[in-house]
């Protein structure tokens, strides 16, 4: 199984978890059940993959971009041919919506350079997923879980707050990876309740957030006017009780949702 010729690729964010205690913690926390269909991104050398399969699940999908890791994963395919599907390809280009049966849980040590766009993509393509347990860079977890009024407030975090709950469940030191990365990590847990599942694919919602946070030093009202000049944003602010001098990070998730509803109503999509 071991390949002495394998070289880690920095461009792919390859830092492999080697601490067995943390691997055990991940699987126990995610609690895969006999009926679960699970998605793993970036199995690497397969250490987490093996732990998940040793626990319990109906089916495990693993998406891996680096064919150089095939010697580490080929025996898993042979041993678990009925419960394991290895998909070779870029996690940002994989057609997750075509997976059948669709996964309900995502358990992964994801490449840190694609954390935010990958989570957005999974939310867009997999409305079936109810639970995520992700190893991410500590700073990314802090942004995603930041509360309103803090400098780390972030569009993805606002969206997840409305869809469920995101929380940091364990800090992970850099020394438990090989090669050792230059940052510390964190296990990010996301529970989705089924509410507001339309938000990740809502162009108005995504556009409002992207524009609102694009220039943080500017007032939100000015940023939104640049996004949709024809809409009466100042009137929307008055209707929702948002101060005209507010900045994007100051709004609660509910206030963002109310702004969206005002904009939709004005555009005639459906009533508030």
ZITA-V860754 format. One record per residue. N is the residue number from 1. SS is DSSP state (@ for helix, = for strand, . for the rest). D_FIRST is the distance of its C-alpha to the first C-alpha in Angstrom with 2 decimals. Layout:
n = [N/N]
ss = [SS/SS]
d_first = [D_FIRST/D_FIRST]
//
This chain:
n = [1/2/3/4/5/6/7/8/9/10/11/12/13/14/15/16/17/18/19/20/21/22/23/24/25/26/27/28/29/30/31/32/33/34/35/36/37/38/39/40/41/42/43/44/45/46/47/48/49/50/51/52/53/54/55/56/57/58/59/60/61/62/63/64/65/66/67/68/69/70/71/72/73/74/75/76/77/78/79/80/81/82/83/84/85/86/87/88/89/90/91/92/93/94/95/96/97/98/99/100/101/102/103/104/105/106/107/108/109/110/111/112/113/114/115/116/117/118/119/120/121/122/123/124/125/126/127/128/129/130/131/132/133/134/135/136/137/138/139/140/141/142/143/144/145/146/147/148/149/150/151/152/153/154/155/156/157/158/159/160/161/162/163/164/165/166/167/168/169/170/171/172/173/174/175/176/177/178/179/180/181/182/183/184/185/186/187/188/189/190/191/192/193/194/195/196/197/198/199/200/201/202/203/204/205/206/207/208/209/210/211/212/213/214/215/216/217/218/219/220/221/222/223/224/225/226/227/228/229/230/231/232/233/234/235/236/237/238/239/240/241/242/243/244/245/246/247/248/249/250/251/252/253/254/255/256/257/258/259/260/261/262/263/264/265/266/267/268/269/270/271/272]
ss = [./././././././././@/@/@/./././=/=/././@/@/@/@/@/@/@/@/@/@/@/././././././=/=/=/=/=/./././././@/@/@/@/@/@/@/@/@/./././=/=/=/=/=/=/././@/@/@/@/@/@/@/@/@/@/@/@/@/././././=/=/=/=/=/./././././././@/@/@/././././././=/=/=/=/=/././@/@/@/@/@/@/@/@/@/@/@/@/@/@/./././././=/=/=/=/=/=/=/@/@/@/@/@/@/@/././././././././././@/@/@/@/@/@/@/@/@/=/=/=/=/=/=/=/=/=/./@/@/@/=/=/././././././=/=/=/=/=/=/=/=/././././././@/@/@/./@/@/@/@/@/@/@/@/@/@/@/@/./././././@/@/@/@/@/@/@/@/./././././@/@/@/@/@/@/@/@/./././././././@/@/@/././@/@/@/@/@/@/@/@/@/@/@/@/@/@/@/././././.]
d_first = [0.00/3.82/6.50/9.78/11.87/11.47/14.89/16.16/18.97/22.04/23.73/21.36/21.78/18.18/18.44/15.63/16.87/15.64/18.58/17.99/21.73/21.98/19.15/21.13/24.31/23.19/22.41/25.58/27.64/26.58/27.11/25.44/27.57/27.25/29.15/27.42/25.93/23.76/22.70/19.96/20.21/17.40/14.33/12.58/9.14/10.23/11.62/15.05/14.11/12.87/16.05/18.25/17.16/17.55/21.03/22.85/23.48/24.70/22.50/20.06/20.13/17.65/18.85/16.75/18.39/15.79/14.19/12.27/9.90/9.25/5.76/5.10/7.85/8.26/7.53/9.94/12.36/12.37/12.98/15.48/17.05/20.47/19.85/17.38/18.31/16.25/18.87/18.23/21.14/23.20/23.85/27.45/28.01/26.29/28.97/28.39/31.76/30.56/27.97/29.33/29.47/29.64/27.68/29.79/27.49/25.39/22.90/21.22/20.53/22.31/22.83/26.07/27.79/28.07/28.75/32.33/32.23/29.13/30.84/33.98/32.18/30.59/34.05/35.62/33.40/32.44/35.62/33.86/31.81/33.54/31.10/28.81/26.84/25.65/24.43/26.86/28.66/31.40/34.15/33.09/33.30/36.71/37.97/36.84/38.43/41.53/44.89/47.90/49.95/47.08/45.95/42.34/43.54/41.51/41.81/38.51/39.45/42.87/41.46/39.04/41.93/43.88/41.05/40.03/38.80/36.23/35.64/33.53/32.13/30.31/30.14/26.80/27.01/25.21/23.82/21.13/19.25/17.31/18.94/22.14/24.24/28.00/28.88/28.70/27.37/28.64/27.71/30.09/31.12/33.17/35.16/37.04/40.22/40.91/43.77/44.20/41.16/43.11/43.00/39.73/41.13/44.71/45.71/48.74/46.79/44.08/46.76/48.88/46.11/44.86/48.44/49.44/46.73/46.81/49.45/49.35/52.44/54.55/56.15/54.36/57.51/57.50/53.84/54.36/57.50/55.52/53.05/55.73/59.17/61.04/60.15/62.49/59.93/62.64/64.06/60.63/60.35/63.76/62.96/59.81/61.29/59.08/60.87/61.34/60.07/56.75/53.43/50.30/48.55/51.68/51.62/50.23/47.93/50.94/53.10/50.60/50.61/54.41/54.57/52.37/54.67/57.72/56.31/55.39/58.86/60.56/58.66/59.71/56.30/57.14/59.32/58.31]
//
